[in-house]
Amino acid sequence: MLLEIITPKKVLFKDEVDIVRVPGSNGSFAMMHNHVPIISSLEPGIIKVTQHTQDKYFELFEQAIVEQHSNRITILATRIEESYPILFR
């Protein structure tokens, strides 16, 4: 499925991915191939993208919007940047 992460200044990420986990306003959730269509608000937090068994992380600094339909996910965000994995103790 295609993931696009878009900010007002540029397209931060655009590529085929396997799984996307986002910090939804009512709790985190994941989207996979053939996920039911959804539009949701996102809270600040970490977006985890799995691509061919490798993970990428993006830190969302403000609320955002995610839309998924027809195996295409679009995240519209004002402040987001690529991040490193967070290790919990």
C-alpha positions in Angstrom: 0.0 0.0 0.0 1.2 3.5 -0.7 1.9 5.9 2.2 2.3 9.6 1.8 3.3 11.9 4.6 2.7 15.5 3.6 3.5 18.8 5.2 2.7 22.3 4.0 6.3 22.6 2.7 7.0 19.2 1.2 6.2 15.5 0.8 8.3 14.0 3.6 7.7 10.4 2.6 6.1 8.6 -0.3 6.6 4.9 -0.8 5.1 1.4 -0.6 4.8 0.1 2.9 3.5 -3.0 4.7 2.1 -1.6 8.0 1.6 1.9 9.5 1.0 2.4 13.2 -0.3 5.9 14.2 -1.2 7.6 17.5 -4.9 8.1 17.0 -6.9 10.4 19.2 -8.6 7.4 20.8 -5.5 5.3 21.0 -3.0 4.0 18.6 -4.0 1.7 15.7 -2.3 0.1 12.7 -3.3 -0.1 9.1 -2.4 -2.9 6.7 -3.2 -3.9 3.1 -7.0 -3.8 2.4 -7.7 -2.0 5.7 -11.3 -0.6 6.0 -11.4 3.0 4.8 -10.9 5.5 7.7 -10.3 9.2 8.4 -9.0 9.9 11.9 -7.3 12.7 13.8 -3.9 12.0 15.2 -2.3 13.1 18.4 1.4 14.0 18.9 3.5 10.8 19.1 5.4 8.3 17.1 4.4 6.9 13.7 5.9 3.5 13.0 6.2 2.4 9.3 7.2 -1.1 8.4 8.6 -1.6 5.0 10.0 -5.0 4.0 10.7 -6.0 7.6 12.5 -2.7 8.3 11.0 0.0 10.5 11.1 3.7 10.1 9.8 6.2 12.7 8.4 9.7 12.4 7.7 12.0 15.3 4.5 13.9 15.1 4.7 17.2 17.2 1.1 18.5 16.7 -2.3 17.0 15.9 -2.6 15.7 12.3 -5.1 13.9 10.0 -4.8 10.4 8.5 -6.9 9.1 5.7 -6.9 5.5 4.3 -8.8 4.1 1.4 -8.0 1.8 -1.6 -4.6 0.8 -0.1 -3.5 4.4 0.0 -2.7 6.2 3.3 -2.2 10.0 3.5 -1.0 11.7 6.6 -1.3 15.5 6.7 0.9 17.1 9.3 2.3 20.5 10.1 5.2 19.5 12.3 6.7 16.0 11.7 10.2 14.7 11.2 11.9 11.4 10.8 13.0 10.0 14.1 14.9 7.1 15.7 13.4 4.2 17.6 12.5 4.9 21.2 13.7 2.4 23.7 11.6 1.9 26.8 13.0 0.7 30.1 
